[in-house]
Amino acid sequence: MSKIDPNEVYTTKEAQEFLKISTSTTKRLLKKGIIKAHKVGGTYRIWGSEILKLVSPELESKVYNVYKRVREKTKKTIEKW
């Protein structure tokens, strides 16, 4: 699997192989709603566009911004002690 098609539907195993993540990480991402999926016949199906969102630079910058806010808040809390 060299290229993800945004309009293709993938199994959780295919998504794991593309993202190089474990089964437990996949379950955690599905449970927290980070990856949106549909359950079909007892198994999850994931749109390619959802997989591509996880590896996009836009998501990375959003995560970094959240991290910076949490870090600053933690610093302020520690300084109050």
Long-range contacts (C-beta under 8 A, 24 or more apart in sequence): 4-48, 4-51, 4-52, 5-48, 6-47, 6-48, 6-49, 6-52, 7-47, 7-48, 7-49, 8-47, 8-48, 9-45, 9-46, 9-47, 9-48, 10-45, 10-46, 10-47, 10-48, 10-51, 11-43, 11-44, 11-45, 11-46, 12-37, 12-43, 12-44, 12-46, 15-46, 15-51, 18-51, 19-51, 19-54, 19-55, 29-54
